[in-house]
């Protein structure tokens, strides 16, 4: 594969917004270079996702310029198979590179390995509509690991997979992912998508997830206003 397809990015973003209960992302006009999501997080009010970074490199430059001049704190996320080129473009626009080591990954959920949580951890699975949250509880009752997955059509997007530092290296991440995959398949999903941190890539790769693209994340100048323009 020489480029990342815009359709795959859209599918991931559709599920990510559902997983986080965010409004549907809007197409960036007039050229349609990306999708804009209102995150409303501290220091990250808006996030723009590039759709055609590899098909049309100049589209990233247009998005980067728009992010650099935005009146709200805006971030730019770019899935790409050409990370060096994208890094140069966002730097030239005056954006600060936050992350360049994340991956967009996919898998066939029907073939996902299954791992039960080791004793003494207990699993809790809560499903509300298209969103399932899996939590693993220690004997004290505290949440030792957790994760979310949102089903949209035949896709399931995993998000916020976390293991508390005091409970790592006990296979809890595998157990969470197994339960999320099982829940998603039971709702009709087949393809899993996620964006993996550098820390999580080893886990997901061991579970059969495949690297589809690198993901670079940049943000606008620090001096941007925190309020809407």
C-alpha positions in Angstrom: 0.0 0.0 0.0 1.4 3.4 -1.0 -1.2 5.6 0.6 -3.8 5.5 3.4 -7.3 5.6 2.1 -9.6 8.5 3.2 -12.4 6.0 3.7 -10.5 4.2 6.4 -9.8 7.4 8.3 -13.5 8.4 8.1 -14.5 5.0 9.5 -12.1 5.3 12.4 -13.3 8.9 13.1 -17.0 7.9 13.0 -16.4 5.3 15.7 -14.1 7.5 17.7 -16.7 10.3 18.0 -19.3 7.8 19.1 -16.9 6.3 21.7 -16.4 9.7 23.2 -20.0 11.0 22.8 -18.8 13.8 20.5 -20.8 15.6 17.8 -20.4 14.2 14.3 -17.3 15.6 12.6 -17.8 18.2 9.9 -16.0 18.4 6.5 -13.4 21.1 6.3 -14.6 23.5 3.5 -14.1 24.5 0.8 -11.6 21.8 -0.4 -12.7 19.0 1.8 -9.2 18.3 2.9 -10.2 16.9 6.3 -12.8 16.5 9.0 -13.2 18.9 12.0 -14.3 17.5 15.4 -15.3 19.6 18.4 -13.4 17.9 21.3 -13.9 20.6 23.9 -10.9 19.4 26.0 -8.7 21.7 27.9 -6.1 23.0 25.5 -7.6 21.0 22.6 -10.9 22.6 21.7 -11.0 21.5 18.1 -9.2 18.7 16.2 -8.8 18.4 12.5 -8.2 15.1 10.8 -6.5 15.0 7.4 -8.1 12.8 4.8 -5.8 13.0 1.8 -2.3 13.5 3.2 -0.8 10.9 0.8 -3.1 11.4 -2.2 -2.7 15.2 -2.2 0.2 16.4 -0.1 -0.8 20.1 -0.6 -4.0 19.3 1.3 -1.9 19.0 4.5 -0.4 22.4 3.9 -3.8 23.9 3.6 -5.0 22.3 6.8 -1.8 23.2 8.7 -2.2 26.9 7.6 -5.8 26.9 8.8 -4.9 25.3 12.1 -2.0 27.8 12.6 -4.4 30.8 12.1 -7.4 29.4 14.0 -8.9 31.5 16.8 -9.5 28.4 19.0 -6.9 26.0 20.3 -6.8 23.5 17.4 -4.9 20.3 16.8 -4.1 18.6 13.5 -4.0 14.7 13.2 -2.5 13.3 10.0 -2.6 9.5 9.2 0.1 8.9 6.6 2.6 6.6 5.1 5.0 9.6 4.5 5.6 10.9 8.0 8.8 12.7 7.2 7.1 14.7 4.5 4.1 15.6 6.7 6.4 16.6 9.6 8.2 19.1 7.3 4.9 20.5 6.1 3.4 21.1 9.5 6.7 22.5 10.8 6.8 25.0 7.9 3.3 26.2 8.8 4.4 27.0 12.4 2.7 24.1 14.2 4.2 22.3 17.1 4.6 18.6 16.6 3.1 16.8 19.6 3.4 13.2 18.5 4.7 11.3 15.5 5.0 7.7 16.8 1.3 6.7 16.9 -0.2 4.1 14.5 -3.5 3.6 12.9 -4.2 -0.2 13.2 -6.8 -2.7 12.1 -7.7 -6.3 12.7 -10.3 -9.0 11.9 -12.2 -9.1 15.2 -13.6 -12.6 14.4 -10.1 -14.0 14.7 -9.1 -12.0 17.8 -7.3 -14.0 20.5 -9.2 -14.6 23.7 -7.6 -14.1 27.1 -9.3 -14.2 30.5 -8.2 -11.9 33.3 -5.9 -13.7 35.8 -7.1 -14.1 39.3 -7.9 -12.2 41.4 -9.2 -9.6 38.9 -12.9 -9.5 38.0 -14.3 -8.4 34.7 -17.2 -6.0 34.3 -18.8 -5.4 30.9 -21.3 -2.5 30.4 -23.0 -1.9 27.0 -25.1 1.1 26.3 -26.2 1.3 22.7 -23.2 1.1 20.4 -20.7 1.6 23.2 -19.2 -1.1 25.4 -16.9 -0.3 28.4 -14.9 -3.2 29.9 -13.3 -2.7 33.4 -11.1 -5.1 35.3 -11.4 -4.7 39.1 -8.8 -5.5 41.7 -9.9 -7.2 45.0 -10.0 -3.7 46.6 -12.6 -2.6 44.0 -10.3 -0.2 42.2 -10.3 -0.2 38.4 -7.0 -1.9 37.4 -7.6 -1.7 33.6 -10.3 -0.5 31.3 -11.2 0.2 27.7 -14.0 1.3 25.4 -15.2 0.1 22.0 -17.9 1.7 19.7 -19.7 -0.3 17.0 -20.6 1.6 13.8 -21.9 -0.8 11.1 -19.4 -3.5 10.6 -16.6 -1.6 12.3 -15.6 -1.4 16.0 -13.3 1.4 17.2 -11.4 0.8 20.4 -10.4 3.8 22.5 -8.9 4.7 25.9 -7.3 1.3 26.6 -5.6 1.9 30.0 -3.9 -0.2 32.6 -3.1 1.4 36.0 0.7 1.5 36.6 0.4 -0.6 39.7 -1.2 -3.5 37.8 0.9 -3.7 34.6 2.7 -6.7 33.3 -0.2 -9.0 34.4 -1.9 -9.6 31.0 -4.7 -7.2 31.8 -4.4 -5.3 28.5 -4.9 -8.5 26.6 -7.9 -9.4 28.8 -9.5 -6.0 28.2 -9.0 -6.2 24.4 -10.3 -9.7 24.3 -13.5 -8.7 26.1 -13.9 -5.6 23.8 -13.5 -7.7 20.7 -16.0 -10.3 21.9 -18.6 -7.6 22.7 -18.1 -6.0 19.3 -18.5 -9.2 17.4 -21.7 -10.0 19.3 -23.0 -6.7 17.9 -22.2 -7.5 14.3 -18.8 -5.9 14.0 -16.0 -7.6 12.0 -13.3 -5.0 11.6 -11.5 -3.4 14.5 -9.8 0.0 14.2 -7.8 2.0 16.7 -5.0 4.6 17.0 -2.2 3.1 19.1 0.3 4.9 21.3 3.9 3.8 21.0 3.4 2.0 24.3 0.4 0.1 23.1 1.7 -1.0 19.7 3.5 -4.0 21.0 0.4 -5.3 22.7 -1.9 -4.8 19.7 0.7 -6.3 17.3 0.9 -9.4 19.5 -2.9 -9.7 19.3 -2.8 -9.6 15.5 -3.6 -6.0 14.8 -1.9 -4.6 11.7 -0.2 -1.3 11.1 -2.0 0.7 8.4 -0.4 4.2 8.8 1.7 6.3 11.0 -0.2 9.1 12.8 1.3 12.6 13.3 -0.3 15.0 15.7 0.5 18.7 15.8 -1.1 21.8 17.4 -1.4 25.4 16.7 0.6 28.2 18.3 0.5 28.3 22.1 -0.9 31.9 22.0 -4.2 30.9 20.4 -7.3 32.0 22.3 -9.1 29.4 24.5 -12.5 30.9 23.5 -14.5 30.7 20.4 -14.0 33.4 17.9 
